[in-house]
Structure formats: C-alpha cells, structure tokens
C-alpha cells in the first residue's frame, strides 16, 4: 500500500475513529486502526468489539492495499505534523512496518495484518430514518448527565430511545436515569421511526455520537434493530451493539399530582446552590430548600466544617415546605434548562420533584429528595 493525502483530512478522520480504541488492550489488533484503500480514498476503521467507527478520507492511491497500525500513536504523529502538510503512507514489502513521511519527518510503525482485524456483524437492521443532527444532539445533551455509572444495573448505563404517542403526533423520546434523577426529552418522531424497538444506547456510544454532531443542520441516518444501531453523519459511520436489557417503566416515577409550584430565576438559583454547597461534604452534598411565601432559604450544614445559608426571592404562594436535594444534581439539571426561569413542581419533603423550563414541554427532569 502507498498513498498520499492531506494532513488535515487524515487528522480529522483519525480524530473521529481513534477514540473508539481503548488505551489498554489484551488483544493487540484492537489497539490498531485499519486502513484500506477504496478507489480514490482511504477508509479508516477502529473497534473495541462493541463499537466500531469508520470514515473515508480523500487520498491519492499509488498502490492499493490494507494494513493496521497502533491507533493512538498514529493519531499523535499526524496531530504533531505542521498544518498544510502532505502525508505519505507506505507499507513495507514484507508487511512488517508502515513508513509515514511528511516534509523532513520520517516515522516507522509496526503493522499487524488486516486479515486479523475484526468486523462487527450488523445483521438485519429493521428500521431506518433520518433526523437533523441538532435534534439528536439536543436529545443527548438534555439526558446524558443522568446516565447511571452503576455496573450492577447495567440496563441504566445508557440512553433509552423509543417512540411514543404525543398529544400532537408521535414523538421520538430519549430517557436516562440513575435512580436518583431522571431526564426525558422529546422531538417530533421522524418518518420511519414509528414502531421501532425501544433500545438502550451504551454510554460510550452516546459520547461518540455526541462528538460527531458538529453541524446542527447535518442529516443523520439512523438504522437499528433490537441488538445493533448504525448512525451515519457525512462520511463517518458508527456501528454499535446495544445494551441487552429492559429499561424500567420510567413513567411510574414521573409525579402527576405535584400541586406546589415554585418559579425561580435559573441563574440566580444555580449560583446560590453553588455558593452554599462549598461547605458541603463530598459524600453528602445535601442542600436544604426552605420555601415560604415569595422566599427560598438554602442551607447547608457540615458538622466537620461549618454551615452556609442564602436567601433567594421566588414565586411561591403555597404552604411552607422544607426539602433537601443533592447540590450537584440540582446544578446538573439547571445547566440543561434553556429558559431564564426554572419551574419546580413539588408534593412534600419525601416525594419526587418535577423540574422543567418555563413554557417548555419537550423536556422534563425528576429529582429524588434527600434527607437533611
């Protein structure tokens, strides 16, 4: 194999595919990126056996072929070459090394045969649809923070994507929860998505998809079955296994009868929570909200270091209520709100609280209280 291509094109493609490769691998070939000539382009592919990323980059192909080299080292080499450089790649005749040449720089990397490189078997993808990158990014951005890190409840280690019937037509919905907070976001269901199986997209795949959605107007093609998902954005194709599990019936934890409404300036509230939580312990992070007519008092007490209080003016005309929350969870949710006013709907100090943007019905958050 011998090809020449622009450094910027090669770097952009490597940036997309090399992140899939784990830093530590017991199987040597999984540390490598596969390069294969394809007409007037070079196709790059990387995998960790659960997630596969591939992209084509324009190249002058002088001698077709295929090989694999260490992904992270190859990326670092190309990243450190000067802007505007031309990069030449040439495999040795004995199949042992790849020569990388650019200007006065020369590198040689050990190769492994492309025949050893694994493929993710996709199988039959039962549903296919297209949606704007901006819509998919919104769904991920609004819910990703609530993905669970508990490996025991592995079925919560991703975002649940499915379609539901909404008041004005079918909706494409994303849900994530870790048992302490829940995030739900909707967009209008794209044509072809109705009837799709409910799927759980793993955390790592979610992160890689999010990084690809740079242009909000770009079109994303989604193909899926109950075991695999494939997303195509431009020249990049991500294929991933899905989490084999059943997502819980999240609708049961979304409160319906919370009749105490609190409205507060989102920025002022977040800043106050951030300030008083300086006192809190890393383990507890509990902040108490004492609500009375037109006023909220935030309190944090840490027996080891001291206490903090701050008063915030709010819209609240219900009976007085005291309730505690994890400060980090409050900040995570308020950072996702887009309007200037946060709306809290509460029941009592021991029941889940509903949080929404003022006037936004597309996104909602549920937060479990803490004892304080």
C-alpha positions in Angstrom: 0.0 0.0 0.0 1.2 3.5 -0.9 -1.0 6.6 -0.6 -0.6 10.4 -0.2 -3.1 12.6 1.5 -3.7 16.0 3.2 -2.7 16.1 6.8 -5.9 18.0 7.8 -8.1 15.3 6.2 -6.2 12.5 7.8 -6.2 14.1 11.2 -9.9 14.8 11.1 -10.8 11.2 10.3 -8.3 9.8 12.8 -9.8 12.1 15.5 -13.2 10.5 14.8 -12.2 6.9 14.8 -9.2 6.6 17.2 -11.3 7.5 20.3 -13.1 4.1 19.9 -9.8 2.3 20.7 -9.2 1.5 24.3 -5.8 2.6 25.7 -5.3 -0.9 27.2 -6.0 -4.0 25.3 -5.3 -7.6 25.9 -5.9 -8.3 22.2 -3.2 -6.5 20.2 -5.2 -6.0 17.0 -7.8 -4.0 18.9 -5.2 -1.3 19.6 -4.8 -0.7 15.9 -6.7 1.3 13.2 -7.4 -0.5 9.9 -6.6 1.4 6.8 -7.8 0.1 3.4 -7.7 1.9 0.0 -11.1 2.3 -1.6 -10.9 3.9 -5.1 -9.7 7.4 -4.6 -9.9 7.3 -0.9 -8.5 5.7 2.3 -11.0 4.1 4.6 -10.1 4.1 8.3 -11.8 1.8 10.8 -11.4 1.2 14.6 -13.3 -1.0 17.0 -13.4 -2.3 20.6 -15.8 -5.2 19.6 -18.8 -3.3 20.9 -18.4 -0.1 19.0 -17.0 0.4 15.5 -16.2 3.7 13.8 -15.2 4.2 10.2 -14.6 7.1 7.8 -13.3 7.6 4.3 -10.8 10.3 3.5 -9.7 11.6 0.0 -6.3 10.2 -1.0 -4.0 9.7 -4.0 -3.7 5.9 -4.1 -0.4 4.9 -5.8 -0.6 1.3 -4.8 -3.8 -0.2 -3.3 -3.7 -2.3 -0.2 -4.7 -2.6 3.5 -2.9 -2.7 6.9 -3.3 -1.8 10.5 -1.1 0.3 12.9 -1.4 1.5 16.5 -4.2 4.0 16.5 -3.3 6.4 19.3 0.4 6.6 18.2 -0.6 7.2 14.6 -3.0 9.9 15.7 -0.4 11.6 17.8 2.1 11.6 14.9 -0.3 13.1 12.5 -1.5 15.7 15.1 2.1 16.9 15.6 2.8 17.4 11.9 2.6 21.0 10.6 -0.7 22.5 9.2 -0.9 22.1 5.4 1.5 19.2 5.2 1.2 16.3 2.8 1.4 12.8 4.4 2.7 9.8 2.6 2.0 6.3 3.9 3.8 3.3 2.5 3.7 -0.3 3.7 7.0 -2.3 3.5 7.1 -5.2 1.1 7.5 -7.7 4.0 4.3 -6.4 5.7 6.2 -5.5 8.9 6.2 -1.7 9.0 4.4 1.4 7.8 6.5 4.3 6.7 5.0 7.8 7.4 6.7 10.7 5.6 5.9 14.4 5.7 8.4 17.1 4.8 11.6 16.2 6.7 9.8 13.9 9.2 10.0 10.2 8.9 8.3 7.6 11.1 8.0 3.9 11.0 5.2 2.0 12.8 4.9 -1.8 13.4 2.0 -3.3 11.5 -0.4 -6.2 12.1 -2.1 -7.9 9.2 -5.5 -6.5 8.2 -6.9 -10.1 8.0 -6.7 -10.2 11.8 -9.0 -7.1 12.2 -12.5 -8.0 13.5 -15.8 -6.8 12.0 -19.0 -6.2 13.9 -21.6 -8.3 12.3 -24.6 -5.9 11.8 -27.3 -8.3 10.6 -30.7 -7.1 9.5 -31.5 -3.6 10.6 -35.2 -3.4 10.8 -35.8 0.4 11.0 -34.2 3.3 9.2 -34.9 7.0 9.5 -33.2 10.4 9.2 -33.2 13.4 11.5 -31.3 16.6 12.0 -28.1 16.5 13.9 -29.3 19.4 16.1 -32.3 17.4 17.2 -30.3 14.3 18.1 -27.7 16.5 19.9 -30.5 18.1 21.9 -31.8 14.7 23.0 -28.4 13.6 24.1 -27.3 16.9 25.7 -30.5 17.1 27.8 -30.3 13.5 29.1 -26.7 12.3 29.0 -25.8 13.6 32.5 -28.4 11.3 34.1 -26.9 8.0 32.8 -26.0 5.6 35.6 -22.5 4.6 36.4 -23.6 1.5 38.4 -22.4 -1.6 36.5 -24.8 -3.7 38.6 -27.8 -2.1 37.0 -26.2 -2.3 33.5 -29.6 -1.5 31.8 -29.3 2.1 33.1 -25.8 2.6 31.6 -27.2 4.3 28.5 -29.9 6.4 26.9 -33.3 4.7 26.2 -34.5 5.7 22.7 -38.1 4.9 21.7 -41.2 6.4 20.1 -44.4 7.3 22.0 -47.7 8.9 21.1 -47.8 12.6 21.9 -50.8 15.0 22.0 -49.8 16.4 18.6 -48.4 13.3 17.0 -45.8 10.6 17.6 -42.6 11.6 19.5 -39.0 10.3 19.4 -38.0 10.2 23.1 -34.7 9.9 25.0 -34.7 8.9 28.7 -31.8 8.4 31.1 -31.9 7.8 34.9 -29.5 6.6 37.6 -32.3 6.1 40.2 -31.7 9.5 41.8 -32.7 11.7 38.9 -34.4 11.2 35.6 -34.1 13.2 32.4 -36.6 13.0 29.5 -36.5 14.8 26.2 -38.7 14.7 23.1 -38.6 15.7 19.4 -41.2 15.0 16.7 -40.8 11.4 15.5 -39.1 11.3 12.1 -40.7 9.3 9.3 -39.7 5.6 9.6 -39.1 5.6 13.4 -42.7 4.6 14.3 -42.8 1.0 15.6 -39.1 0.9 16.3 -38.0 -1.3 19.2 -37.1 0.5 22.4 -33.3 0.5 22.5 -30.6 1.3 25.1 -27.6 3.0 23.6 -24.5 2.5 25.7 -22.7 5.4 27.4 -19.6 5.2 25.3 -21.5 5.1 22.1 -23.6 8.1 23.2 -20.4 10.1 23.8 -19.0 9.3 20.4 -22.3 10.2 18.6 -22.3 13.5 20.5 -18.8 14.4 19.3 -19.8 13.8 15.6 -22.8 16.2 15.7 -20.8 19.3 15.0 -23.1 20.8 12.3 -26.6 21.1 13.7 -28.1 21.1 10.2 -26.3 17.9 9.1 -28.5 14.9 8.3 -28.1 11.8 10.5 -29.2 8.5 9.1 -30.2 6.0 11.9 -30.5 2.3 11.2 -31.3 -0.1 14.0 -32.6 -3.4 15.2 -33.1 -4.7 18.7 -29.4 -5.6 19.0 -27.4 -3.0 16.9 -27.5 0.6 15.9 -25.7 2.3 13.0 -25.5 6.1 12.6 -24.1 7.8 9.6 -23.1 11.5 9.6 -21.4 12.6 6.4 -18.5 10.2 5.8 -18.5 8.8 9.3 -20.3 5.6 10.2 -20.7 4.4 13.8 -21.9 0.9 14.4 -22.6 -0.2 18.0 -24.0 -3.1 20.0 -27.0 -2.1 22.2 -27.4 -2.9 25.9 -29.2 -6.2 26.2 -31.6 -5.4 28.9 -35.0 -4.0 29.7 -35.3 -0.3 30.6 -37.6 0.2 33.6 -41.1 1.7 33.3 -39.9 5.3 33.9 -43.4 6.7 33.6 -44.2 5.3 37.1 -41.7 7.7 38.8 -42.8 10.8 37.0 -45.1 12.6 39.5 -48.5 13.5 38.3 -50.1 15.2 41.4 -47.4 17.7 42.5 -49.5 20.7 43.2 -47.0 23.1 44.8 -45.4 25.3 42.0 -42.2 27.2 42.6 -40.7 29.5 40.0 -37.1 30.9 40.4 -34.6 32.7 38.3 -32.5 29.8 37.0 -29.1 31.6 37.0 -29.6 33.2 40.5 -30.7 29.8 41.9 -27.8 27.9 40.4 -25.3 30.5 41.7 -26.8 30.3 45.2 -26.7 26.5 45.2 -23.1 26.6 44.0 -22.1 29.0 46.8 -23.7 27.3 49.7 -22.6 23.8 48.6 -19.0 25.0 49.0 -19.5 24.0 52.7 -20.9 20.6 52.0 -19.0 17.3 52.2 -18.2 15.5 49.0 -20.1 12.5 50.3 -23.3 14.3 51.3 -23.6 17.3 49.0 -27.1 17.9 50.6 -28.7 21.3 50.4 -32.0 22.1 52.2 -34.5 24.4 50.5 -36.9 26.1 52.9 -39.8 27.5 51.0 -42.3 30.1 52.3 -44.3 32.9 50.7 -42.1 34.5 48.0 -38.9 33.3 49.5 -36.5 30.4 49.5 -33.7 29.9 52.0 -30.9 27.5 51.0 -29.0 25.9 53.9 -26.0 23.6 54.0 -24.7 22.2 57.3 -21.5 20.2 57.5 -20.5 19.1 61.1 -16.9 19.0 60.0 -16.5 22.5 58.6 -19.4 24.8 59.2 -22.7 26.0 57.7 -24.0 28.3 54.9 -27.3 30.0 54.1 -28.5 32.1 51.3 -31.9 33.7 50.6 -33.4 33.8 47.1 -36.6 35.6 46.1 -39.0 33.2 44.3 -42.6 32.9 43.1 -44.2 30.6 45.7 -47.6 31.0 47.4 -48.2 27.5 48.9 -47.8 26.3 52.4 -44.2 26.3 53.8 -42.1 23.3 52.8 -38.6 22.1 53.6 -37.0 19.6 51.2 -33.4 18.5 50.6 -31.6 17.7 47.3 -28.1 16.7 46.2 -26.5 20.0 45.2 -24.6 18.5 42.2 -27.8 17.1 40.8 -29.5 20.5 41.1 -26.7 22.1 39.2 -26.7 19.4 36.6 -30.4 19.9 35.9 -30.3 23.7 35.9 -27.4 23.7 33.5 -29.6 21.9 31.0 -32.5 24.4 31.3 -32.7 26.9 28.4 -35.2 29.5 29.7 -34.4 32.1 32.3 -37.0 30.6 34.8 -36.9 27.2 36.4 -40.2 25.7 37.4 -40.3 23.2 40.3 -43.4 21.2 41.0 -43.4 19.7 44.5 -45.6 17.5 46.6 -43.9 17.1 50.0 -40.4 16.6 51.5 -40.3 12.9 50.8 -41.7 12.7 47.2 -40.0 13.2 43.8 -39.9 16.7 42.4 -40.6 17.7 38.8 -38.3 20.3 37.2 -39.0 22.0 33.8 -38.1 25.0 31.8 -40.7 27.7 31.9 -43.0 27.1 28.9 -41.1 24.1 27.6 -43.0 20.8 27.3 -40.3 19.0 25.4 -38.0 18.3 28.4 -38.6 17.3 32.0 -36.5 16.2 34.9 -37.4 14.3 38.0 -35.3 14.6 41.2 -35.5 12.4 44.2 -35.2 14.3 47.6 -32.5 13.7 50.2 -32.9 13.7 54.0 -31.4 16.8 55.5 
